[in-house]
Amino acid sequence: MRKAVRQGDVMLIPVETITGERIAPMKRRYTVAEGEQTGHHHSIAANAAIAAFLGPDGQFIEGSKKMKLSHQEHSALTLDEGAYQVIQQRRASDHEVTRIAD
């Protein structure tokens, strides 16, 4: 059974259905979140077994083999094969909702 995986301010949640259009990797990776303050990024190396999608429901990653979620300041995490929705942590106040800056 696949489990949700959290790395810093990013969580990947297992899903059964993917929505959106397939997107191309950039610099041989799929970046799931970029740090506005540090320039670091959470990413998965692109290969033929992995695809990423972007649509109205957010970003999704799907792999037919295990995938490795990497970040410059966190230990790499291994994801089981399957589909995941990418969720980025947010902070809410009385006036606004903002993404957490990595």
PDB file as gemmi writes it, atoms N, CA and C in Angstrom:
CRYST1    1.000    1.000    1.000  90.00  90.00  90.00 P 1                      
ATOM      1  N   MET A   1       0.840  -1.185   0.000  1.00  0.00           N  
ATOM      2  CA  MET A   1       0.000   0.000   0.000  1.00  0.00           C  
ATOM      3  C   MET A   1       0.883   1.245   0.000  1.00  0.00           C  
ATOM      4  N   ARG A   2       0.622   2.145  -0.942  1.00  0.00           N  
ATOM      5  CA  ARG A   2       1.406   3.379  -1.031  1.00  0.00           C  
ATOM      6  C   ARG A   2       1.010   4.324   0.094  1.00  0.00           C  
ATOM      7  N   LYS A   3       1.977   5.097   0.560  1.00  0.00           N  
ATOM      8  CA  LYS A   3       1.739   6.067   1.628  1.00  0.00           C  
ATOM      9  C   LYS A   3       2.088   7.466   1.137  1.00  0.00           C  
ATOM     10  N   ALA A   4       1.507   8.465   1.790  1.00  0.00           N  
ATOM     11  CA  ALA A   4       1.885   9.850   1.524  1.00  0.00           C  
ATOM     12  C   ALA A   4       3.330  10.041   1.970  1.00  0.00           C  
ATOM     13  N   VAL A   5       4.042  10.905   1.245  1.00  0.00           N  
ATOM     14  CA  VAL A   5       5.441  11.190   1.542  1.00  0.00           C  
ATOM     15  C   VAL A   5       5.583  12.692   1.716  1.00  0.00           C  
ATOM     16  N   ARG A   6       6.276  13.104   2.784  1.00  0.00           N  
ATOM     17  CA  ARG A   6       6.499  14.533   3.020  1.00  0.00           C  
ATOM     18  C   ARG A   6       7.993  14.802   3.052  1.00  0.00           C  
ATOM     19  N   GLN A   7       8.379  15.881   2.350  1.00  0.00           N  
ATOM     20  CA  GLN A   7       9.766  16.326   2.347  1.00  0.00           C  
ATOM     21  C   GLN A   7       9.735  17.840   2.491  1.00  0.00           C  
ATOM     22  N   GLY A   8      10.092  18.346   3.668  1.00  0.00           N  
ATOM     23  CA  GLY A   8      10.033  19.791   3.906  1.00  0.00           C  
ATOM     24  C   GLY A   8       8.619  20.300   3.737  1.00  0.00           C  
ATOM     25  N   ASP A   9       8.430  21.281   2.861  1.00  0.00           N  
ATOM     26  CA  ASP A   9       7.119  21.904   2.662  1.00  0.00           C  
ATOM     27  C   ASP A   9       6.297  21.258   1.557  1.00  0.00           C  
ATOM     28  N   VAL A  10       6.717  20.080   1.083  1.00  0.00           N  
ATOM     29  CA  VAL A  10       6.023  19.393  -0.014  1.00  0.00           C  
ATOM     30  C   VAL A  10       5.530  18.029   0.467  1.00  0.00           C  
ATOM     31  N   MET A  11       4.293  17.688   0.076  1.00  0.00           N  
ATOM     32  CA  MET A  11       3.744  16.376   0.367  1.00  0.00           C  
ATOM     33  C   MET A  11       3.226  15.768  -0.937  1.00  0.00           C  
ATOM     34  N   LEU A  12       3.512  14.501  -1.152  1.00  0.00           N  
ATOM     35  CA  LEU A  12       2.984  13.768  -2.301  1.00  0.00           C  
ATOM     36  C   LEU A  12       2.006  12.735  -1.761  1.00  0.00           C  
ATOM     37  N   ILE A  13       0.755  12.835  -2.229  1.00  0.00           N  
ATOM     38  CA  ILE A  13      -0.328  11.993  -1.740  1.00  0.00           C  
ATOM     39  C   ILE A  13      -0.719  11.001  -2.824  1.00  0.00           C  
ATOM     40  N   PRO A  14      -0.791   9.704  -2.505  1.00  0.00           N  
ATOM     41  CA  PRO A  14      -1.203   8.727  -3.510  1.00  0.00           C  
ATOM     42  C   PRO A  14      -2.624   9.017  -4.012  1.00  0.00           C  
ATOM     43  N   VAL A  15      -2.827   8.907  -5.316  1.00  0.00           N  
ATOM     44  CA  VAL A  15      -4.146   9.108  -5.923  1.00  0.00           C  
ATOM     45  C   VAL A  15      -4.391   7.999  -6.939  1.00  0.00           C  
ATOM     46  N   GLU A  16      -5.661   7.789  -7.248  1.00  0.00           N  
ATOM     47  CA  GLU A  16      -6.042   6.809  -8.258  1.00  0.00           C  
ATOM     48  C   GLU A  16      -6.211   7.460  -9.628  1.00  0.00           C  
ATOM     49  N   THR A  17      -6.585   8.763  -9.626  1.00  0.00           N  
ATOM     50  CA  THR A  17      -6.894   9.454 -10.876  1.00  0.00           C  
ATOM     51  C   THR A  17      -6.005  10.688 -11.033  1.00  0.00           C  
ATOM     52  N   ILE A  18      -5.485  10.864 -12.239  1.00  0.00           N  
ATOM     53  CA  ILE A  18      -4.671  12.036 -12.576  1.00  0.00           C  
ATOM     54  C   ILE A  18      -5.483  12.920 -13.514  1.00  0.00           C  
ATOM     55  N   THR A  19      -5.433  14.221 -13.282  1.00  0.00           N  
ATOM     56  CA  THR A  19      -6.056  15.166 -14.207  1.00  0.00           C  
ATOM     57  C   THR A  19      -4.983  16.103 -14.740  1.00  0.00           C  
ATOM     58  N   GLY A  20      -5.236  16.688 -15.891  1.00  0.00           N  
ATOM     59  CA  GLY A  20      -4.306  17.660 -16.446  1.00  0.00           C  
ATOM     60  C   GLY A  20      -3.574  17.147 -17.664  1.00  0.00           C  
ATOM     61  N   GLU A  21      -2.759  18.027 -18.189  1.00  0.00           N  
ATOM     62  CA  GLU A  21      -1.963  17.745 -19.394  1.00  0.00           C  
ATOM     63  C   GLU A  21      -0.563  17.297 -18.990  1.00  0.00           C  
ATOM     64  N   ARG A  22      -0.039  16.372 -19.752  1.00  0.00           N  
ATOM     65  CA  ARG A  22       1.337  15.934 -19.502  1.00  0.00           C  
ATOM     66  C   ARG A  22       2.291  17.088 -19.772  1.00  0.00           C  
ATOM     67  N   ILE A  23       3.289  17.250 -18.911  1.00  0.00           N  
ATOM     68  CA  ILE A  23       4.275  18.320 -19.080  1.00  0.00           C  
ATOM     69  C   ILE A  23       5.658  17.708 -19.312  1.00  0.00           C  
ATOM     70  N   ALA A  24       6.497  18.471 -19.965  1.00  0.00           N  
ATOM     71  CA  ALA A  24       7.851  18.012 -20.271  1.00  0.00           C  
ATOM     72  C   ALA A  24       8.784  18.329 -19.108  1.00  0.00           C  
ATOM     73  N   PRO A  25       9.781  17.493 -18.886  1.00  0.00           N  
ATOM     74  CA  PRO A  25      10.769  17.800 -17.856  1.00  0.00           C  
ATOM     75  C   PRO A  25      11.646  18.971 -18.289  1.00  0.00           C  
ATOM     76  N   MET A  26      12.223  19.637 -17.319  1.00  0.00           N  
ATOM     77  CA  MET A  26      13.189  20.705 -17.592  1.00  0.00           C  
ATOM     78  C   MET A  26      14.500  20.311 -16.926  1.00  0.00           C  
ATOM     79  N   LYS A  27      15.576  20.399 -17.673  1.00  0.00           N  
ATOM     80  CA  LYS A  27      16.906  20.026 -17.192  1.00  0.00           C  
ATOM     81  C   LYS A  27      16.917  18.593 -16.659  1.00  0.00           C  
ATOM     82  N   ARG A  28      16.214  17.709 -17.367  1.00  0.00           N  
ATOM     83  CA  ARG A  28      16.149  16.271 -17.064  1.00  0.00           C  
ATOM     84  C   ARG A  28      15.535  15.952 -15.703  1.00  0.00           C  
ATOM     85  N   ARG A  29      14.617  16.830 -15.241  1.00  0.00           N  
ATOM     86  CA  ARG A  29      13.919  16.551 -13.983  1.00  0.00           C  
ATOM     87  C   ARG A  29      12.545  17.211 -13.996  1.00  0.00           C  
ATOM     88  N   TYR A  30      11.679  16.689 -13.137  1.00  0.00           N  
ATOM     89  CA  TYR A  30      10.374  17.308 -12.888  1.00  0.00           C  
ATOM     90  C   TYR A  30      10.484  18.009 -11.540  1.00  0.00           C  
ATOM     91  N   THR A  31      10.396  19.317 -11.543  1.00  0.00           N  
ATOM     92  CA  THR A  31      10.461  20.078 -10.308  1.00  0.00           C  
ATOM     93  C   THR A  31       9.054  20.189  -9.748  1.00  0.00           C  
ATOM     94  N   VAL A  32       8.855  19.701  -8.521  1.00  0.00           N  
ATOM     95  CA  VAL A  32       7.530  19.737  -7.912  1.00  0.00           C  
ATOM     96  C   VAL A  32       7.348  20.970  -7.034  1.00  0.00           C  
ATOM     97  N   ALA A  33       8.442  21.599  -6.591  1.00  0.00           N  
ATOM     98  CA  ALA A  33       8.362  22.855  -5.842  1.00  0.00           C  
ATOM     99  C   ALA A  33       9.734  23.512  -5.849  1.00  0.00           C  
ATOM    100  N   GLU A  34       9.717  24.840  -5.960  1.00  0.00           N  
ATOM    101  CA  GLU A  34      10.963  25.608  -5.925  1.00  0.00           C  
ATOM    102  C   GLU A  34      10.962  26.491  -4.691  1.00  0.00           C  
ATOM    103  N   GLY A  35      12.118  26.624  -4.054  1.00  0.00           N  
ATOM    104  CA  GLY A  35      12.260  27.504  -2.904  1.00  0.00           C  
ATOM    105  C   GLY A  35      12.477  28.930  -3.364  1.00  0.00           C  
ATOM    106  N   GLU A  36      11.573  29.820  -2.990  1.00  0.00           N  
ATOM    107  CA  GLU A  36      11.699  31.222  -3.399  1.00  0.00           C  
ATOM    108  C   GLU A  36      12.879  31.911  -2.718  1.00  0.00           C  
ATOM    109  N   GLN A  37      13.216  31.474  -1.513  1.00  0.00           N  
ATOM    110  CA  GLN A  37      14.278  32.146  -0.761  1.00  0.00           C  
ATOM    111  C   GLN A  37      15.661  31.565  -1.019  1.00  0.00           C  
ATOM    112  N   THR A  38      15.739  30.238  -1.193  1.00  0.00           N  
ATOM    113  CA  THR A  38      17.050  29.608  -1.286  1.00  0.00           C  
ATOM    114  C   THR A  38      17.455  29.196  -2.690  1.00  0.00           C  
ATOM    115  N   GLY A  39      16.491  29.083  -3.595  1.00  0.00           N  
ATOM    116  CA  GLY A  39      16.789  28.594  -4.934  1.00  0.00           C  
ATOM    117  C   GLY A  39      16.845  27.080  -5.011  1.00  0.00           C  
ATOM    118  N   HIS A  40      16.682  26.407  -3.879  1.00  0.00           N  
ATOM    119  CA  HIS A  40      16.654  24.949  -3.880  1.00  0.00           C  
ATOM    120  C   HIS A  40      15.329  24.461  -4.447  1.00  0.00           C  
ATOM    121  N   HIS A  41      15.262  23.177  -4.780  1.00  0.00           N  
ATOM    122  CA  HIS A  41      14.043  22.638  -5.361  1.00  0.00           C  
ATOM    123  C   HIS A  41      13.825  21.194  -4.942  1.00  0.00           C  
ATOM    124  N   HIS A  42      12.565  20.800  -4.893  1.00  0.00           N  
ATOM    125  CA  HIS A  42      12.155  19.420  -4.701  1.00  0.00           C  
ATOM    126  C   HIS A  42      11.915  18.879  -6.109  1.00  0.00           C  
ATOM    127  N   SER A  43      12.580  17.801  -6.480  1.00  0.00           N  
ATOM    128  CA  SER A  43      12.456  17.318  -7.851  1.00  0.00           C  
ATOM    129  C   SER A  43      12.620  15.809  -7.941  1.00  0.00           C  
ATOM    130  N   ILE A  44      12.157  15.289  -9.073  1.00  0.00           N  
ATOM    131  CA  ILE A  44      12.278  13.877  -9.396  1.00  0.00           C  
ATOM    132  C   ILE A  44      12.966  13.796 -10.757  1.00  0.00           C  
ATOM    133  N   ALA A  45      14.026  13.000 -10.829  1.00  0.00           N  
ATOM    134  CA  ALA A  45      14.747  12.849 -12.101  1.00  0.00           C  
ATOM    135  C   ALA A  45      13.818  12.255 -13.153  1.00  0.00           C  
ATOM    136  N   ALA A  46      13.863  12.819 -14.341  1.00  0.00           N  
ATOM    137  CA  ALA A  46      13.002  12.358 -15.438  1.00  0.00           C  
ATOM    138  C   ALA A  46      13.620  11.142 -16.110  1.00  0.00           C  
ATOM    139  N   ASN A  47      12.764  10.192 -16.438  1.00  0.00           N  
ATOM    140  CA  ASN A  47      13.161   9.062 -17.279  1.00  0.00           C  
ATOM    141  C   ASN A  47      11.902   8.510 -17.934  1.00  0.00           C  
ATOM    142  N   ALA A  48      12.053   7.496 -18.753  1.00  0.00           N  
ATOM    143  CA  ALA A  48      10.921   6.969 -19.526  1.00  0.00           C  
ATOM    144  C   ALA A  48       9.820   6.377 -18.648  1.00  0.00           C  
ATOM    145  N   ALA A  49      10.129   6.031 -17.400  1.00  0.00           N  
ATOM    146  CA  ALA A  49       9.145   5.403 -16.511  1.00  0.00           C  
ATOM    147  C   ALA A  49       8.355   6.426 -15.689  1.00  0.00           C  
ATOM    148  N   ILE A  50       8.662   7.730 -15.846  1.00  0.00           N  
ATOM    149  CA  ILE A  50       8.032   8.770 -15.021  1.00  0.00           C  
ATOM    150  C   ILE A  50       7.402   9.834 -15.907  1.00  0.00           C  
ATOM    151  N   ALA A  51       6.214  10.288 -15.507  1.00  0.00           N  
ATOM    152  CA  ALA A  51       5.531  11.367 -16.221  1.00  0.00           C  
ATOM    153  C   ALA A  51       4.965  12.349 -15.204  1.00  0.00           C  
ATOM    154  N   ALA A  52       4.853  13.611 -15.601  1.00  0.00           N  
ATOM    155  CA  ALA A  52       4.272  14.650 -14.752  1.00  0.00           C  
ATOM    156  C   ALA A  52       3.122  15.305 -15.492  1.00  0.00           C  
ATOM    157  N   PHE A  53       2.144  15.779 -14.746  1.00  0.00           N  
ATOM    158  CA  PHE A  53       0.935  16.372 -15.311  1.00  0.00           C  
ATOM    159  C   PHE A  53       0.597  17.628 -14.526  1.00  0.00           C  
ATOM    160  N   LEU A  54       0.005  18.610 -15.216  1.00  0.00           N  
ATOM    161  CA  LEU A  54      -0.407  19.854 -14.584  1.00  0.00           C  
ATOM    162  C   LEU A  54      -1.796  20.211 -15.093  1.00  0.00           C  
ATOM    163  N   GLY A  55      -2.689  20.542 -14.168  1.00  0.00           N  
ATOM    164  CA  GLY A  55      -4.053  20.881 -14.545  1.00  0.00           C  
ATOM    165  C   GLY A  55      -4.756  21.661 -13.451  1.00  0.00           C  
ATOM    166  N   PRO A  56      -6.064  21.840 -13.572  1.00  0.00           N  
ATOM    167  CA  PRO A  56      -6.822  22.641 -12.603  1.00  0.00           C  
ATOM    168  C   PRO A  56      -6.768  22.087 -11.176  1.00  0.00           C  
ATOM    169  N   ASP A  57      -6.555  20.777 -11.045  1.00  0.00           N  
ATOM    170  CA  ASP A  57      -6.491  20.170  -9.713  1.00  0.00           C  
ATOM    171  C   ASP A  57      -5.079  20.148  -9.151  1.00  0.00           C  
ATOM    172  N   GLY A  58      -4.111  20.702  -9.879  1.00  0.00           N  
ATOM    173  CA  GLY A  58      -2.747  20.763  -9.382  1.00  0.00           C  
ATOM    174  C   GLY A  58      -1.775  19.962 -10.216  1.00  0.00           C  
ATOM    175  N   GLN A  59      -0.669  19.602  -9.575  1.00  0.00           N  
ATOM    176  CA  GLN A  59       0.398  18.872 -10.248  1.00  0.00           C  
ATOM    177  C   GLN A  59       0.388  17.419  -9.783  1.00  0.00           C  
ATOM    178  N   PHE A  60       0.695  16.504 -10.717  1.00  0.00           N  
ATOM    179  CA  PHE A  60       0.715  15.075 -10.428  1.00  0.00           C  
ATOM    180  C   PHE A  60       1.996  14.468 -10.995  1.00  0.00           C  
ATOM    181  N   ILE A  61       2.467  13.414 -10.331  1.00  0.00           N  
ATOM    182  CA  ILE A  61       3.624  12.642 -10.781  1.00  0.00           C  
ATOM    183  C   ILE A  61       3.179  11.191 -10.843  1.00  0.00           C  
ATOM    184  N   GLU A  62       3.595  10.491 -11.904  1.00  0.00           N  
ATOM    185  CA  GLU A  62       3.248   9.081 -12.025  1.00  0.00           C  
ATOM    186  C   GLU A  62       4.480   8.314 -12.486  1.00  0.00           C  
ATOM    187  N   GLY A  63       4.736   7.198 -11.833  1.00  0.00           N  
ATOM    188  CA  GLY A  63       5.871   6.376 -12.217  1.00  0.00           C  
ATOM    189  C   GLY A  63       5.506   4.914 -12.279  1.00  0.00           C  
ATOM    190  N   SER A  64       6.019   4.219 -13.288  1.00  0.00           N  
ATOM    191  CA  SER A  64       5.797   2.786 -13.390  1.00  0.00           C  
ATOM    192  C   SER A  64       6.901   2.009 -12.668  1.00  0.00           C  
ATOM    193  N   LYS A  65       7.858   2.748 -12.112  1.00  0.00           N  
ATOM    194  CA  LYS A  65       8.915   2.194 -11.262  1.00  0.00           C  
ATOM    195  C   LYS A  65       9.073   3.123 -10.057  1.00  0.00           C  
ATOM    196  N   LYS A  66       9.863   2.708  -9.093  1.00  0.00           N  
ATOM    197  CA  LYS A  66      10.115   3.572  -7.934  1.00  0.00           C  
ATOM    198  C   LYS A  66      10.745   4.880  -8.393  1.00  0.00           C  
ATOM    199  N   MET A  67      10.434   5.966  -7.657  1.00  0.00           N  
ATOM    200  CA  MET A  67      10.952   7.298  -7.976  1.00  0.00           C  
ATOM    201  C   MET A  67      11.665   7.847  -6.750  1.00  0.00           C  
ATOM    202  N   LYS A  68      12.602   8.756  -6.981  1.00  0.00           N  
ATOM    203  CA  LYS A  68      13.348   9.362  -5.882  1.00  0.00           C  
ATOM    204  C   LYS A  68      13.070  10.857  -5.854  1.00  0.00           C  
ATOM    205  N   LEU A  69      12.514  11.342  -4.732  1.00  0.00           N  
ATOM    206  CA  LEU A  69      12.257  12.765  -4.524  1.00  0.00           C  
ATOM    207  C   LEU A  69      13.492  13.360  -3.855  1.00  0.00           C  
ATOM    208  N   SER A  70      14.118  14.340  -4.523  1.00  0.00           N  
ATOM    209  CA  SER A  70      15.378  14.912  -4.044  1.00  0.00           C  
ATOM    210  C   SER A  70      15.234  16.387  -3.708  1.00  0.00           C  
ATOM    211  N   HIS A  71      16.085  16.842  -2.788  1.00  0.00           N  
ATOM    212  CA  HIS A  71      16.188  18.250  -2.404  1.00  0.00           C  
ATOM    213  C   HIS A  71      17.595  18.456  -1.867  1.00  0.00           C  
ATOM    214  N   GLN A  72      18.153  19.623  -2.078  1.00  0.00           N  
ATOM    215  CA  GLN A  72      19.527  19.896  -1.679  1.00  0.00           C  
ATOM    216  C   GLN A  72      19.743  19.870  -0.163  1.00  0.00           C  
ATOM    217  N   GLU A  73      18.698  20.112   0.633  1.00  0.00           N  
ATOM    218  CA  GLU A  73      18.862  20.177   2.090  1.00  0.00           C  
ATOM    219  C   GLU A  73      18.134  19.073   2.850  1.00  0.00           C  
ATOM    220  N   HIS A  74      17.537  18.118   2.133  1.00  0.00           N  
ATOM    221  CA  HIS A  74      16.812  17.016   2.769  1.00  0.00           C  
ATOM    222  C   HIS A  74      17.340  15.695   2.232  1.00  0.00           C  
ATOM    223  N   SER A  75      17.152  14.646   2.998  1.00  0.00           N  
ATOM    224  CA  SER A  75      17.491  13.318   2.499  1.00  0.00           C  
ATOM    225  C   SER A  75      16.528  12.949   1.381  1.00  0.00           C  
ATOM    226  N   ALA A  76      17.029  12.261   0.372  1.00  0.00           N  
ATOM    227  CA  ALA A  76      16.177  11.811  -0.727  1.00  0.00           C  
ATOM    228  C   ALA A  76      15.179  10.777  -0.200  1.00  0.00           C  
ATOM    229  N   LEU A  77      13.968  10.804  -0.753  1.00  0.00           N  
ATOM    230  CA  LEU A  77      12.919   9.861  -0.372  1.00  0.00           C  
ATOM    231  C   LEU A  77      12.535   9.019  -1.574  1.00  0.00           C  
ATOM    232  N   THR A  78      12.259   7.749  -1.339  1.00  0.00           N  
ATOM    233  CA  THR A  78      11.844   6.859  -2.411  1.00  0.00           C  
ATOM    234  C   THR A  78      10.333   6.721  -2.405  1.00  0.00           C  
ATOM    235  N   LEU A  79       9.733   6.912  -3.574  1.00  0.00           N  
ATOM    236  CA  LEU A  79       8.289   6.761  -3.752  1.00  0.00           C  
ATOM    237  C   LEU A  79       8.031   5.455  -4.476  1.00  0.00           C  
ATOM    238  N   ASP A  80       7.033   4.716  -4.031  1.00  0.00           N  
ATOM    239  CA  ASP A  80       6.641   3.498  -4.743  1.00  0.00           C  
ATOM    240  C   ASP A  80       6.021   3.874  -6.077  1.00  0.00           C  
ATOM    241  N   GLU A  81       5.975   2.921  -6.994  1.00  0.00           N  
ATOM    242  CA  GLU A  81       5.362   3.195  -8.292  1.00  0.00           C  
ATOM    243  C   GLU A  81       3.891   3.543  -8.092  1.00  0.00           C  
ATOM    244  N   GLY A  82       3.356   4.339  -9.021  1.00  0.00           N  
ATOM    245  CA  GLY A  82       1.963   4.766  -8.958  1.00  0.00           C  
ATOM    246  C   GLY A  82       1.856   6.264  -9.170  1.00  0.00           C  
ATOM    247  N   ALA A  83       0.674   6.799  -8.893  1.00  0.00           N  
ATOM    248  CA  ALA A  83       0.389   8.220  -9.118  1.00  0.00           C  
ATOM    249  C   ALA A  83       0.277   8.958  -7.786  1.00  0.00           C  
ATOM    250  N   TYR A  84       0.781  10.217  -7.787  1.00  0.00           N  
ATOM    251  CA  TYR A  84       0.769  11.062  -6.592  1.00  0.00           C  
ATOM    252  C   TYR A  84       0.358  12.478  -6.976  1.00  0.00           C  
ATOM    253  N   GLN A  85      -0.404  13.124  -6.102  1.00  0.00           N  
ATOM    254  CA  GLN A  85      -0.684  14.548  -6.263  1.00  0.00           C  
ATOM    255  C   GLN A  85       0.296  15.317  -5.403  1.00  0.00           C  
ATOM    256  N   VAL A  86       0.827  16.418  -5.947  1.00  0.00           N  
ATOM    257  CA  VAL A  86       1.789  17.247  -5.250  1.00  0.00           C  
ATOM    258  C   VAL A  86       1.030  18.330  -4.475  1.00  0.00           C  
ATOM    259  N   ILE A  87       1.279  18.408  -3.174  1.00  0.00           N  
ATOM    260  CA  ILE A  87       0.657  19.424  -2.315  1.00  0.00           C  
ATOM    261  C   ILE A  87       1.779  20.235  -1.683  1.00  0.00           C  
ATOM    262  N   GLN A  88       1.702  21.560  -1.786  1.00  0.00           N  
ATOM    263  CA  GLN A  88       2.700  22.413  -1.142  1.00  0.00           C  
ATOM    264  C   GLN A  88       2.067  23.064   0.079  1.00  0.00           C  
ATOM    265  N   GLN A  89       2.777  23.010   1.202  1.00  0.00           N  
ATOM    266  CA  GLN A  89       2.280  23.556   2.457  1.00  0.00           C  
ATOM    267  C   GLN A  89       2.008  25.046   2.321  1.00  0.00           C  
ATOM    268  N   ARG A  90       0.930  25.486   2.983  1.00  0.00           N  
ATOM    269  CA  ARG A  90       0.554  26.900   2.973  1.00  0.00           C  
ATOM    270  C   ARG A  90       0.352  27.390   4.389  1.00  0.00           C  
ATOM    271  N   ARG A  91       0.458  28.682   4.554  1.00  0.00           N  
ATOM    272  CA  ARG A  91       0.239  29.319   5.854  1.00  0.00           C  
ATOM    273  C   ARG A  91      -0.950  30.268   5.700  1.00  0.00           C  
ATOM    274  N   ALA A  92      -1.901  30.181   6.620  1.00  0.00           N  
ATOM    275  CA  ALA A  92      -3.088  31.037   6.553  1.00  0.00           C  
ATOM    276  C   ALA A  92      -3.103  32.013   7.721  1.00  0.00           C  
ATOM    277  N   SER A  93      -3.530  33.229   7.423  1.00  0.00           N  
ATOM    278  CA  SER A  93      -3.758  34.231   8.463  1.00  0.00           C  
ATOM    279  C   SER A  93      -5.165  34.776   8.237  1.00  0.00           C  
ATOM    280  N   ASP A  94      -5.545  35.761   8.994  1.00  0.00           N  
ATOM    281  CA  ASP A  94      -6.867  36.368   8.818  1.00  0.00           C  
ATOM    282  C   ASP A  94      -6.984  37.084   7.474  1.00  0.00           C  
ATOM    283  N   HIS A  95      -5.867  37.404   6.846  1.00  0.00           N  
ATOM    284  CA  HIS A  95      -5.886  38.247   5.656  1.00  0.00           C  
ATOM    285  C   HIS A  95      -5.460  37.558   4.364  1.00  0.00           C  
ATOM    286  N   GLU A  96      -4.692  36.461   4.457  1.00  0.00           N  
ATOM    287  CA  GLU A  96      -4.202  35.840   3.233  1.00  0.00           C  
ATOM    288  C   GLU A  96      -3.748  34.398   3.467  1.00  0.00           C  
ATOM    289  N   VAL A  97      -3.616  33.686   2.371  1.00  0.00           N  
ATOM    290  CA  VAL A  97      -3.046  32.344   2.392  1.00  0.00           C  
ATOM    291  C   VAL A  97      -1.797  32.407   1.528  1.00  0.00           C  
ATOM    292  N   THR A  98      -0.653  32.015   2.090  1.00  0.00           N  
ATOM    293  CA  THR A  98       0.610  32.064   1.354  1.00  0.00           C  
ATOM    294  C   THR A  98       1.299  30.720   1.402  1.00  0.00           C  
ATOM    295  N   ARG A  99       2.078  30.415   0.366  1.00  0.00           N  
ATOM    296  CA  ARG A  99       2.889  29.208   0.362  1.00  0.00           C  
ATOM    297  C   ARG A  99       4.032  29.376   1.337  1.00  0.00           C  
ATOM    298  N   ILE A 100       4.429  28.287   1.934  1.00  0.00           N  
ATOM    299  CA  ILE A 100       5.597  28.300   2.810  1.00  0.00           C  
ATOM    300  C   ILE A 100       6.823  28.405   1.922  1.00  0.00           C  
ATOM    301  N   ALA A 101       7.717  29.326   2.242  1.00  0.00           N  
ATOM    302  CA  ALA A 101       8.949  29.493   1.462  1.00  0.00           C  
ATOM    303  C   ALA A 101      10.012  28.570   2.008  1.00  0.00           C  
ATOM    304  N   ASP A 102      10.613  27.818   1.128  1.00  0.00           N  
ATOM    305  CA  ASP A 102      11.631  26.841   1.494  1.00  0.00           C  
ATOM    306  C   ASP A 102      12.966  27.507   1.702  1.00  0.00           C  
TER     307      ASP A 102                                                      
END                                                                             
